[in-house]
């Protein structure tokens, strides 16, 4: 830790007030300071949690200044704190804007670092192997080889983010980084120079470590399995964008076996064995069989259905899959056994044998499907097939591996509550029922800055005439706003229908998710002031476009999860077995939080002004519609397109 003085428990809230209060240090020393009562309230809640080793649960509306509200007490507390976020944008804000600001204003030498997952760092061992015999799956990637080699020889961090001109989908990077199951650890000849180890040492020496939710949950999963740690020990944690935690935790407390993992094991084994003395005939036959099985798994299952996800319990091919899975299990067992004699002499081969055994154990667990605490399902992603076992509840894992440690924990987001209640969030994450949360409203004037439009005459979603009517409404709204809009869809099908109808009819540039990487589309949207962006789920959150580029957010319908999703169905069934109404206690609250996220893209500053539109009459015809409306910011509501025209007429 740095040498700044640690506060005594009784003084932390007072010290926070002395900095963020209306007569505090910032107000006295910075002419641009604007006191925010909500920010001070939140900072005091965070200080209370740090003082008492308790939890804090805070919904902080956009504009509250929540990052400063948790960073100031965290840094003053003297506790080593991990801040976990859902998006890179927020990490950038914390490390490039907020922490430097606090350093300047408080005159203190806090050490703050970002720690990323191991796949973000160059592995020197794998790089040396790659350079000796470069292999590129995609021919155009060879164009980046010289730039890649130049960077690898000069970088001090090994962080892939330094390669700004490297495409997001650069496939050869998987040969240059080192997932945990391929890392040689302390036995690696490059361990002393390892970029990942350097990053972890820097994190161990820091006062504040910024990570994403994926890395945090990976750390909990590793600690729970008795395999050490990913994040150095810490004394407090703050989860910003905490509404994403259940989804991320589900990934890391479950397991998956994919056609990709099988193919990668086969390829890595071939490369390693050739390099260490050649492939013996019997072993060659096993690897040939594994490659064939990986290919068959990818090509022959879940291909006759339009669904990308299927509950194995309902899969008509389950018997065939179990039989075929048994063949894969036998091959993995044979591979591990044949590698074992050489494993004692070579760390790489030992690593391969361990990977084969681990894959076999996970595949066996999935195919048996015996635990009622998991849902077993398959997912097609691109040309690969994933077999998954996902926990129906993540709460027991969090209670055992995180909450039981007695650390201060802060959960915050702009979207945690439904009707100002945290019951849904607490139940999903297993927080104790008595925990009281704080809802801090946005300081923005929604009555002046926004208008909420819900059409009365549009057919209800699900009716065959809804898509055409929905697209017609979108076109009318875009003509009112003169472009400058996000149109957010709940399904890819609706997106493609709208693209086909609108692309050549609009008078403004029409950007469509999938045309280019997300970052490129957003940059174009910001620069082309009157453009329209059509998008689905990945644009519903973590996207900021303040200013005149964004003057309308249009949502096609209420974002209920499709009822055929395996994990969603299993969780709903479990709630019903427990005597609860899954629609009201799970499906509606989840959709409310998603809708709040989507509509929250619009107003990001006091200068923003714009239209919120939801093209779903259920908001006004169904009893549960009131739950949605009561959970949204207090925007004036209209059902009349003339009001929309007048609203934009006032903006000129």
C-alpha positions as CSV (number, residue, x, y, z in Angstrom):
1,X,0.0,0.0,0.0
2,X,1.1,3.6,-0.5
3,X,2.0,5.8,2.4
4,X,-1.1,7.9,2.6
5,X,-2.7,7.7,6.1
6,X,-5.4,5.1,6.7
7,X,-8.5,6.5,8.3
8,X,-9.9,5.3,11.5
9,X,-13.4,3.7,11.1
10,X,-15.1,6.6,12.8
11,X,-13.6,9.3,10.6
12,X,-14.1,8.0,7.1
13,X,-17.6,9.5,6.5
14,X,-16.5,12.8,7.9
15,X,-13.4,12.9,5.7
16,X,-15.6,12.1,2.7
17,X,-17.8,15.1,3.6
18,X,-14.8,17.3,3.9
19,X,-14.0,16.6,0.3
20,X,-17.3,16.2,-1.5
21,X,-19.6,18.3,0.8
22,X,-21.0,21.7,-0.2
23,X,-18.2,23.4,1.7
24,X,-15.6,20.7,1.2
25,X,-12.1,20.9,-0.3
26,X,-13.3,20.5,-3.9
27,X,-15.8,23.3,-3.5
28,X,-13.1,25.6,-2.1
29,X,-10.3,24.8,-4.6
30,X,-12.0,24.1,-7.9
31,X,-14.1,26.8,-9.5
32,X,-15.8,24.3,-11.8
33,X,-17.1,22.2,-8.9
34,X,-20.8,21.5,-8.7
35,X,-22.0,20.0,-5.5
36,X,-24.2,17.0,-6.1
37,X,-26.3,15.9,-3.0
38,X,-26.8,12.4,-4.5
39,X,-23.1,12.0,-4.9
40,X,-22.4,12.9,-1.3
41,X,-25.3,10.6,-0.1
42,X,-23.8,7.7,-2.1
43,X,-20.2,8.4,-0.8
44,X,-21.5,8.3,2.8
45,X,-23.2,5.0,2.1
46,X,-20.0,3.6,0.7
47,X,-18.0,5.0,3.7
48,X,-20.5,3.3,6.0
49,X,-20.0,-0.1,4.3
50,X,-16.2,0.4,4.5
51,X,-16.4,1.4,8.2
52,X,-18.5,-1.6,9.2
53,X,-17.4,-4.3,6.9
54,X,-20.9,-4.4,5.5
55,X,-22.6,-4.3,2.1
56,X,-23.9,-1.2,0.3
57,X,-26.6,-1.4,-2.5
58,X,-27.1,1.8,-4.5
59,X,-29.0,2.7,-7.6
60,X,-27.4,5.9,-8.8
61,X,-29.2,7.6,-11.7
62,X,-27.2,8.9,-14.6
63,X,-25.4,12.2,-13.7
64,X,-25.1,11.3,-10.0
65,X,-21.3,11.1,-10.2
66,X,-21.2,7.6,-8.8
67,X,-17.6,6.8,-9.7
68,X,-16.3,9.6,-7.6
69,X,-18.8,8.7,-4.9
70,X,-17.1,5.3,-4.4
71,X,-13.5,6.1,-5.4
72,X,-13.1,8.9,-2.8
73,X,-14.1,6.8,0.2
74,X,-12.3,3.7,-1.1
75,X,-9.0,5.6,-1.6
76,X,-9.3,7.4,1.7
77,X,-10.0,4.2,3.6
78,X,-6.5,2.8,3.3
79,X,-8.0,-0.6,2.2
80,X,-6.8,-2.3,-1.0
81,X,-9.9,-2.1,-3.1
82,X,-10.9,-3.9,-6.3
83,X,-13.3,-2.0,-8.6
84,X,-15.1,-4.4,-11.0
85,X,-17.0,-3.0,-14.0
86,X,-19.0,-4.3,-16.9
87,X,-17.5,-2.2,-19.7
88,X,-14.1,-1.0,-20.9
89,X,-15.5,2.5,-21.3
90,X,-16.0,2.8,-17.5
91,X,-12.6,1.4,-16.7
92,X,-11.1,4.0,-19.0
93,X,-13.0,6.7,-17.3
94,X,-11.9,5.6,-13.8
95,X,-8.2,5.3,-14.7
96,X,-7.8,8.1,-17.2
97,X,-10.1,10.7,-15.8
98,X,-11.4,10.1,-12.2
99,X,-8.3,8.8,-10.5
100,X,-5.9,11.5,-11.9
101,X,-8.5,14.1,-10.9
102,X,-8.5,12.8,-7.3
103,X,-4.7,12.7,-7.2
104,X,-4.5,16.3,-8.4
105,X,-7.1,17.6,-6.0
106,X,-6.1,15.6,-2.9
107,X,-2.4,15.7,-3.5
108,X,-2.0,12.0,-2.7
109,X,0.0,9.3,-4.4
110,X,-2.5,6.6,-4.8
111,X,-1.5,3.7,-7.0
112,X,-4.2,2.5,-9.4
113,X,-3.8,-0.1,-12.1
114,X,-5.9,-2.1,-14.5
115,X,-5.6,-5.9,-14.4
116,X,-6.9,-7.8,-17.4
117,X,-7.6,-11.4,-18.2
118,X,-4.6,-13.5,-19.3
119,X,-5.9,-13.7,-22.9
120,X,-5.1,-10.0,-23.2
121,X,-1.3,-10.5,-22.7
122,X,1.3,-11.8,-25.0
123,X,2.7,-15.1,-23.9
124,X,6.5,-15.1,-24.6
125,X,6.7,-18.9,-24.7
126,X,3.9,-19.2,-27.3
127,X,5.2,-16.2,-29.2
128,X,8.7,-17.8,-29.6
129,X,7.0,-21.0,-30.8
130,X,4.8,-19.1,-33.3
131,X,7.7,-17.0,-34.7
132,X,9.6,-20.2,-35.6
133,X,6.7,-21.5,-37.6
134,X,4.0,-18.9,-38.2
135,X,0.5,-20.2,-39.0
136,X,-2.4,-18.0,-40.0
137,X,-5.9,-19.4,-40.4
138,X,-6.9,-16.4,-42.4
139,X,-4.5,-15.4,-45.2
140,X,-5.0,-11.6,-44.8
141,X,-3.7,-11.9,-41.2
142,X,-0.1,-12.4,-42.6
143,X,-0.2,-8.7,-43.4
144,X,0.1,-7.9,-39.7
145,X,3.0,-10.2,-39.0
146,X,5.8,-7.6,-39.3
147,X,3.9,-5.1,-37.1
148,X,3.2,-7.8,-34.6
149,X,6.8,-8.9,-34.4
150,X,8.0,-5.3,-34.1
151,X,5.6,-4.7,-31.2
152,X,6.4,-8.0,-29.5
153,X,10.1,-7.1,-29.4
154,X,9.6,-3.7,-27.9
155,X,6.5,-3.8,-25.7
156,X,6.9,-3.3,-21.9
157,X,3.4,-4.5,-21.0
158,X,2.5,-7.2,-23.6
159,X,-1.0,-5.8,-23.6
160,X,-2.7,-6.5,-26.9
161,X,-4.6,-3.1,-26.5
162,X,-1.3,-1.4,-27.6
163,X,-1.9,-2.9,-31.1
164,X,-4.6,-0.4,-32.0
165,X,-4.5,-1.4,-35.7
166,X,-5.0,-5.2,-35.0
167,X,-8.5,-6.3,-35.9
168,X,-10.8,-7.4,-33.1
169,X,-11.2,-10.8,-34.7
170,X,-7.5,-11.4,-35.3
171,X,-7.6,-15.2,-35.0
172,X,-3.8,-15.8,-34.7
173,X,-3.9,-14.0,-31.3
174,X,-5.1,-17.3,-29.7
175,X,-1.7,-18.7,-30.6
176,X,0.1,-15.8,-28.9
177,X,-1.7,-15.6,-25.6
178,X,-2.0,-18.3,-23.0
179,X,-5.3,-19.5,-21.5
180,X,-5.0,-20.9,-18.0
181,X,-5.1,-24.5,-19.2
182,X,-2.1,-24.0,-21.5
183,X,0.1,-22.0,-19.1
184,X,3.3,-23.6,-17.8
185,X,3.4,-21.4,-14.8
186,X,6.6,-21.3,-12.8
187,X,8.1,-24.0,-15.0
188,X,8.0,-21.8,-18.1
189,X,11.4,-20.7,-19.3
190,X,10.1,-17.1,-19.7
191,X,8.4,-16.9,-16.3
192,X,10.7,-14.2,-15.0
193,X,9.8,-11.9,-17.9
194,X,6.1,-12.9,-18.1
195,X,3.9,-10.0,-18.9
196,X,0.9,-11.4,-17.0
197,X,3.1,-11.9,-13.9
198,X,4.3,-8.3,-14.2
199,X,0.8,-7.1,-14.4
200,X,-0.2,-9.2,-11.3
201,X,2.8,-7.9,-9.4
202,X,1.8,-4.3,-10.2
203,X,-1.8,-5.1,-9.0
204,X,-0.4,-6.6,-5.8
205,X,1.4,-3.3,-5.0
206,X,-1.5,-1.1,-5.9
207,X,-4.1,0.6,-3.7
208,X,-6.8,0.3,-6.4
209,X,-7.2,-2.5,-8.9
210,X,-9.7,-2.1,-11.8
211,X,-10.9,-5.2,-13.4
212,X,-14.0,-6.4,-15.4
213,X,-16.7,-8.7,-14.0
214,X,-15.4,-11.6,-16.1
215,X,-11.9,-11.5,-14.4
216,X,-13.5,-11.0,-11.0
217,X,-15.7,-14.1,-11.4
218,X,-12.8,-16.1,-12.9
219,X,-10.9,-15.3,-9.7
220,X,-13.8,-16.5,-7.5
221,X,-14.1,-19.7,-9.6
222,X,-10.3,-20.4,-9.3
223,X,-10.2,-19.7,-5.6
224,X,-13.2,-22.0,-5.1
225,X,-11.5,-24.8,-6.9
226,X,-8.4,-24.5,-4.7
227,X,-6.2,-23.3,-7.6
228,X,-4.8,-20.1,-6.1
229,X,-5.9,-16.7,-7.3
230,X,-6.2,-14.5,-10.4
231,X,-6.5,-11.2,-8.6
232,X,-4.1,-10.4,-5.7
233,X,-5.7,-10.4,-2.2
234,X,-7.9,-7.3,-1.6
235,X,-9.7,-5.8,1.4
236,X,-12.9,-4.4,-0.3
237,X,-14.7,-4.6,-3.6
238,X,-16.9,-2.3,-5.6
239,X,-19.1,-3.6,-8.4
240,X,-20.2,-0.9,-10.8
241,X,-22.7,-1.9,-13.5
242,X,-23.6,-4.6,-11.0
243,X,-26.8,-5.5,-12.9
244,X,-24.5,-7.6,-15.1
245,X,-23.2,-9.8,-12.3
246,X,-25.6,-12.7,-12.4
247,X,-25.0,-13.3,-16.1
248,X,-21.3,-13.2,-15.8
249,X,-21.2,-15.4,-12.7
250,X,-23.4,-18.0,-14.5
251,X,-20.6,-18.4,-17.1
252,X,-17.8,-18.9,-14.6
253,X,-19.6,-21.1,-12.1
254,X,-20.7,-23.5,-14.9
255,X,-18.7,-25.5,-17.4
256,X,-18.6,-26.0,-21.1
257,X,-17.0,-28.3,-23.6
258,X,-17.0,-27.1,-27.2
259,X,-15.9,-28.4,-30.6
260,X,-13.3,-25.5,-30.5
261,X,-11.7,-26.8,-27.3
262,X,-11.4,-30.3,-28.7
263,X,-9.9,-29.1,-31.9
264,X,-7.4,-26.8,-30.1
265,X,-6.3,-29.7,-27.8
266,X,-5.7,-31.8,-30.9
267,X,-3.8,-29.1,-32.7
268,X,-1.7,-28.1,-29.6
269,X,-0.8,-31.8,-29.0
270,X,0.4,-32.3,-32.5
271,X,2.5,-29.2,-32.5
272,X,4.0,-30.0,-29.1
273,X,4.7,-33.7,-29.9
274,X,6.4,-32.8,-33.2
275,X,8.6,-30.3,-31.4
276,X,9.5,-32.8,-28.6
277,X,10.4,-35.8,-30.6
278,X,7.6,-36.8,-33.0
279,X,4.2,-38.4,-32.8
280,X,4.2,-42.2,-32.2
281,X,1.8,-44.2,-34.4
282,X,-0.7,-45.1,-31.7
283,X,-0.9,-41.5,-30.5
284,X,-1.3,-40.2,-34.0
285,X,-4.4,-42.4,-34.4
286,X,-5.9,-41.0,-31.2
287,X,-5.3,-37.4,-32.3
288,X,-6.8,-38.2,-35.7
289,X,-9.9,-39.5,-34.0
290,X,-10.2,-36.5,-31.7
291,X,-10.0,-34.1,-34.7
292,X,-12.7,-36.1,-36.5
293,X,-14.9,-36.0,-33.4
294,X,-14.5,-32.3,-32.9
295,X,-15.5,-31.8,-36.6
296,X,-18.5,-34.1,-36.3
297,X,-19.7,-32.4,-33.1
298,X,-19.6,-29.0,-34.8
299,X,-21.3,-30.2,-38.1
300,X,-23.8,-32.9,-37.0
301,X,-25.6,-31.6,-34.0
302,X,-28.1,-28.7,-33.6
303,X,-27.9,-28.0,-37.3
304,X,-31.5,-29.1,-38.3
305,X,-33.1,-26.4,-36.1
306,X,-33.4,-22.6,-36.4
307,X,-32.6,-22.3,-32.7
308,X,-29.1,-21.4,-31.5
309,X,-29.8,-22.8,-28.0
310,X,-31.4,-26.0,-27.0
311,X,-32.2,-27.6,-23.6
312,X,-30.6,-31.0,-23.7
313,X,-33.5,-32.3,-21.7
314,X,-35.7,-31.6,-24.7
315,X,-33.2,-32.4,-27.5
316,X,-34.5,-35.3,-29.7
317,X,-30.9,-36.0,-30.5
318,X,-29.9,-36.4,-26.9
319,X,-29.5,-40.2,-27.0
320,X,-27.3,-39.9,-30.1
321,X,-25.3,-37.1,-28.4
322,X,-24.8,-39.2,-25.3
323,X,-23.5,-42.1,-27.4
324,X,-21.2,-39.9,-29.4
325,X,-20.1,-38.0,-26.3
326,X,-19.1,-41.4,-24.8
327,X,-16.8,-41.9,-27.8
328,X,-15.2,-38.5,-27.2
329,X,-14.8,-39.4,-23.5
330,X,-13.0,-42.6,-24.5
331,X,-10.7,-40.7,-26.9
332,X,-9.8,-38.1,-24.2
333,X,-9.1,-40.8,-21.7
334,X,-6.9,-42.7,-24.2
335,X,-5.1,-39.4,-25.0
336,X,-4.4,-38.6,-21.4
337,X,-3.1,-42.2,-20.7
338,X,-0.8,-42.2,-23.8
339,X,0.6,-38.8,-22.8
340,X,1.2,-39.7,-19.2
341,X,4.6,-41.6,-19.7
342,X,6.1,-38.6,-21.3
343,X,4.5,-36.1,-19.0
344,X,7.0,-36.6,-16.2
345,X,9.8,-35.4,-18.5
346,X,8.1,-32.5,-20.2
347,X,6.0,-29.8,-18.7
348,X,4.1,-29.1,-22.0
349,X,3.1,-32.7,-22.3
350,X,2.0,-32.7,-18.7
351,X,-0.1,-29.7,-19.5
352,X,-1.7,-31.5,-22.5
353,X,-2.5,-34.6,-20.3
354,X,-4.1,-32.4,-17.7
355,X,-6.2,-30.6,-20.3
356,X,-7.4,-33.9,-21.8
357,X,-8.4,-35.2,-18.3
358,X,-10.1,-31.9,-17.4
359,X,-12.1,-31.9,-20.7
360,X,-13.1,-35.5,-20.0
361,X,-14.3,-34.7,-16.5
362,X,-16.4,-31.7,-17.7
363,X,-17.9,-33.6,-20.6
364,X,-18.9,-36.5,-18.4
365,X,-20.6,-34.1,-15.9
366,X,-22.6,-32.5,-18.8
367,X,-23.6,-35.7,-20.4
368,X,-24.7,-37.3,-17.1
369,X,-26.9,-34.3,-16.4
370,X,-27.6,-35.6,-12.9
371,X,-27.5,-32.4,-10.7
372,X,-30.8,-30.6,-10.3
373,X,-28.8,-27.4,-9.5
374,X,-27.7,-27.1,-13.2
375,X,-29.3,-26.8,-16.5
376,X,-27.7,-28.7,-19.4
377,X,-27.9,-27.2,-22.8
378,X,-26.2,-26.8,-26.1
379,X,-25.5,-23.6,-28.1
380,X,-24.4,-23.1,-31.6
381,X,-22.0,-20.1,-32.0
382,X,-20.7,-19.6,-35.5
383,X,-19.4,-22.9,-36.8
384,X,-18.8,-24.2,-33.3
385,X,-21.0,-26.2,-30.9
386,X,-20.9,-25.7,-27.1
387,X,-22.2,-28.2,-24.5
388,X,-22.9,-26.3,-21.3
389,X,-23.8,-27.0,-17.7
390,X,-24.9,-23.7,-16.1
391,X,-26.0,-23.2,-12.4
392,X,-29.6,-22.3,-12.0
393,X,-28.7,-20.2,-9.1
394,X,-25.4,-18.3,-8.6
395,X,-26.3,-17.1,-5.1
396,X,-24.8,-20.2,-3.3
397,X,-21.5,-19.7,-5.1
398,X,-21.3,-16.0,-4.2
399,X,-22.3,-16.6,-0.6
400,X,-19.6,-19.3,-0.2
401,X,-16.8,-17.7,-2.1
402,X,-17.3,-13.9,-1.6
403,X,-19.8,-12.9,1.0
404,X,-18.5,-15.3,3.7
405,X,-15.1,-13.5,3.6
406,X,-16.5,-10.5,5.6
407,X,-15.3,-7.8,3.3
408,X,-17.0,-4.5,2.5
409,X,-18.8,-4.9,-0.8
410,X,-20.6,-2.2,-2.8
411,X,-23.1,-2.9,-5.5
412,X,-24.0,0.0,-7.7
413,X,-25.5,0.7,-11.2
414,X,-27.9,3.1,-12.8
415,X,-30.3,0.2,-13.0
416,X,-30.7,-2.1,-10.0
417,X,-34.2,-1.4,-8.7
418,X,-37.7,-2.0,-9.9
419,X,-40.3,0.4,-8.5
420,X,-37.5,1.6,-6.1
421,X,-37.3,-1.9,-4.7
422,X,-34.1,-4.1,-4.6
423,X,-35.9,-7.4,-3.9
424,X,-35.2,-8.8,-7.3
425,X,-31.5,-8.0,-7.3
426,X,-31.0,-9.2,-3.7
427,X,-32.8,-12.5,-4.5
428,X,-30.9,-13.2,-7.7
429,X,-27.5,-12.6,-6.1
430,X,-28.2,-14.1,-2.7
431,X,-27.8,-10.9,-0.6
432,X,-29.3,-10.9,2.8
433,X,-33.0,-9.8,2.7
434,X,-32.6,-7.1,5.4
435,X,-30.0,-5.2,3.4
436,X,-31.5,-1.8,2.6
437,X,-30.6,-0.1,-0.6
438,X,-30.6,3.5,-1.6
439,X,-32.2,4.9,-4.8
440,X,-30.5,8.1,-5.8
441,X,-32.5,9.8,-8.6
442,X,-30.7,11.4,-11.6
443,X,-30.3,15.2,-11.2
444,X,-31.4,15.6,-14.9
445,X,-34.7,17.3,-15.5
446,X,-36.6,14.6,-17.4
447,X,-39.8,16.6,-17.5
448,X,-38.0,19.2,-19.5
449,X,-35.4,17.2,-21.4
450,X,-37.5,14.2,-22.6
451,X,-40.8,12.9,-24.0
452,X,-41.9,9.3,-23.7
453,X,-44.0,8.0,-26.6
454,X,-46.1,4.8,-26.5
455,X,-48.5,4.4,-29.5
456,X,-52.0,3.2,-28.7
457,X,-53.0,1.9,-32.2
458,X,-50.1,-0.4,-32.9
459,X,-50.9,-4.2,-32.8
460,X,-49.6,-6.1,-29.8
461,X,-46.2,-7.9,-30.3
462,X,-46.8,-11.4,-31.4
463,X,-49.6,-10.6,-33.8
464,X,-48.7,-11.2,-37.5
465,X,-49.3,-7.5,-38.4
466,X,-47.1,-6.1,-35.6
467,X,-43.7,-6.1,-37.5
468,X,-45.0,-4.0,-40.4
469,X,-46.8,-1.6,-38.1
470,X,-43.7,-1.4,-35.8
471,X,-41.4,-0.5,-38.8
472,X,-43.9,2.1,-40.0
473,X,-43.9,3.7,-36.5
474,X,-40.1,3.8,-36.5
475,X,-40.0,5.5,-39.9
476,X,-42.5,8.2,-38.7
477,X,-40.5,8.8,-35.5
478,X,-37.2,9.1,-37.4
479,X,-38.7,11.7,-39.7
480,X,-39.8,13.6,-36.6
481,X,-36.3,13.4,-35.1
482,X,-34.6,13.9,-38.5
483,X,-32.5,10.8,-37.9
484,X,-30.1,11.2,-34.9
485,X,-31.5,8.0,-33.3
486,X,-30.7,4.6,-31.8
487,X,-33.3,2.0,-32.8
488,X,-32.9,-0.9,-30.4
489,X,-34.4,-4.3,-31.2
490,X,-35.1,-7.2,-29.0
491,X,-34.5,-9.7,-31.8
492,X,-32.2,-10.0,-34.8
493,X,-35.2,-10.9,-36.9
494,X,-36.8,-7.5,-36.2
495,X,-33.5,-5.8,-36.9
496,X,-33.2,-7.4,-40.4
497,X,-36.8,-6.7,-41.2
498,X,-36.3,-3.0,-40.4
499,X,-33.1,-2.8,-42.3
500,X,-34.7,-4.3,-45.4
501,X,-37.6,-1.8,-45.2
502,X,-35.8,1.3,-44.1
503,X,-32.2,1.2,-45.4
504,X,-33.1,2.8,-48.8
505,X,-36.1,4.9,-47.6
506,X,-34.4,7.1,-45.0
507,X,-32.9,10.4,-45.9
508,X,-30.0,9.9,-43.4
509,X,-27.1,7.5,-43.1
510,X,-28.4,4.2,-41.8
511,X,-25.8,2.2,-39.7
512,X,-26.6,-1.4,-38.9
513,X,-25.1,-3.7,-36.3
514,X,-22.9,-6.2,-38.1
515,X,-21.8,-3.8,-40.9
516,X,-18.6,-3.0,-38.9
517,X,-17.1,-3.5,-35.4
518,X,-19.1,-1.9,-32.6
519,X,-16.5,0.8,-32.0
520,X,-16.4,1.8,-35.7
521,X,-20.2,2.1,-35.9
522,X,-20.3,4.3,-32.7
523,X,-17.5,6.5,-34.0
524,X,-19.4,7.0,-37.3
525,X,-22.6,7.6,-35.4
526,X,-21.0,10.4,-33.4
527,X,-19.4,12.0,-36.4
528,X,-22.4,11.8,-38.8
529,X,-24.7,13.9,-36.7
530,X,-28.0,12.9,-38.4
531,X,-27.3,9.2,-38.7
532,X,-29.5,6.3,-37.5
533,X,-28.2,3.2,-35.8
534,X,-30.2,-0.1,-35.9
535,X,-28.9,-2.5,-33.3
536,X,-29.7,-5.4,-30.9
537,X,-28.6,-6.5,-27.5
538,X,-24.9,-5.3,-27.4
539,X,-25.9,-1.7,-27.8
540,X,-28.5,-1.6,-25.0
541,X,-25.9,-0.8,-22.4
542,X,-22.4,0.7,-21.9
543,X,-22.8,3.1,-24.8
544,X,-22.5,6.9,-24.3
545,X,-23.3,9.4,-27.1
546,X,-23.9,12.8,-25.4
547,X,-24.9,15.7,-27.6
548,X,-27.0,16.3,-30.7
549,X,-25.9,13.0,-32.4
550,X,-28.5,11.2,-30.3
551,X,-31.9,12.7,-30.0
552,X,-34.1,9.6,-29.9
553,X,-34.0,6.1,-28.5
554,X,-36.6,3.8,-30.0
555,X,-37.3,0.3,-28.6
556,X,-39.3,-2.1,-30.6
557,X,-41.0,-3.9,-27.7
558,X,-40.6,-4.9,-24.0
559,X,-37.3,-6.9,-23.7
560,X,-38.6,-10.1,-22.2
561,X,-36.2,-13.0,-22.6
562,X,-37.5,-15.5,-25.2
563,X,-39.3,-18.2,-23.2
564,X,-37.5,-21.0,-25.0
565,X,-34.0,-20.1,-23.8
566,X,-32.8,-23.1,-21.7
567,X,-31.3,-21.2,-18.8
568,X,-34.3,-18.9,-18.6
569,X,-36.8,-21.8,-18.7
570,X,-34.8,-23.7,-16.0
571,X,-34.8,-20.7,-13.7
572,X,-38.5,-20.1,-14.2
573,X,-39.3,-23.7,-13.5
574,X,-37.2,-23.7,-10.3
575,X,-39.1,-20.6,-9.0
576,X,-42.4,-22.3,-9.7
577,X,-41.3,-25.3,-7.8
578,X,-40.5,-23.0,-4.9
579,X,-44.0,-21.6,-5.0
580,X,-43.2,-18.3,-6.6
581,X,-44.7,-16.7,-9.7
582,X,-41.7,-16.7,-12.2
583,X,-43.4,-14.1,-14.4
584,X,-43.8,-11.4,-11.7
585,X,-40.7,-12.2,-9.6
586,X,-38.2,-12.9,-12.4
587,X,-39.3,-12.2,-16.0
588,X,-40.9,-8.8,-15.4
589,X,-38.1,-7.4,-13.1
590,X,-35.4,-8.6,-15.5
591,X,-37.2,-6.9,-18.5
592,X,-37.6,-3.7,-16.5
593,X,-33.9,-3.4,-15.8
594,X,-33.1,-4.2,-19.4
595,X,-35.5,-1.5,-20.6
596,X,-34.1,1.0,-18.2
597,X,-30.6,0.3,-19.6
598,X,-31.7,0.7,-23.2
599,X,-33.6,4.0,-22.6
600,X,-30.8,5.2,-20.4
601,X,-28.6,5.7,-23.6
602,X,-30.5,9.0,-24.3
603,X,-29.9,11.5,-21.5
604,X,-26.2,11.7,-20.5
605,X,-25.9,15.4,-19.6
606,X,-28.0,18.4,-18.6
607,X,-27.7,19.6,-22.2
608,X,-29.2,16.5,-23.8
609,X,-32.8,16.5,-25.0
610,X,-34.7,13.8,-26.8
611,X,-37.4,11.3,-27.3
612,X,-37.9,7.9,-25.6
613,X,-40.2,5.6,-27.6
614,X,-41.4,2.0,-26.8
615,X,-43.6,0.5,-29.5
616,X,-45.5,-1.8,-27.3
617,X,-49.0,-1.3,-26.1
618,X,-48.6,-3.7,-23.2
619,X,-47.1,-0.8,-21.3
620,X,-50.6,0.7,-21.1
621,X,-52.9,-2.3,-21.6
622,X,-51.5,-4.9,-19.2
623,X,-51.4,-4.6,-15.4
624,X,-47.7,-5.2,-15.3
625,X,-47.2,-2.3,-17.6
626,X,-47.5,0.0,-14.6
627,X,-44.5,-1.7,-13.0
628,X,-42.4,-0.7,-16.0
629,X,-43.7,2.9,-16.1
630,X,-43.2,3.4,-12.4
631,X,-39.6,2.2,-12.7
632,X,-38.6,4.6,-15.6
633,X,-37.4,8.2,-15.1
634,X,-40.3,10.7,-14.8
635,X,-40.7,11.6,-18.5
636,X,-44.0,13.2,-19.8
637,X,-46.0,10.5,-21.5
638,X,-47.8,10.9,-24.9
639,X,-49.6,8.6,-27.3
640,X,-50.0,11.2,-30.0
641,X,-47.5,11.6,-32.8
642,X,-48.4,15.3,-33.0
643,X,-46.8,15.8,-29.6
644,X,-43.6,14.1,-30.9
645,X,-43.6,16.5,-33.9
646,X,-44.1,19.5,-31.6
647,X,-41.3,18.3,-29.3
648,X,-38.8,18.2,-32.1
649,X,-40.2,21.4,-33.7
650,X,-39.2,23.2,-30.5
651,X,-35.6,22.1,-31.0
652,X,-35.3,23.6,-34.4
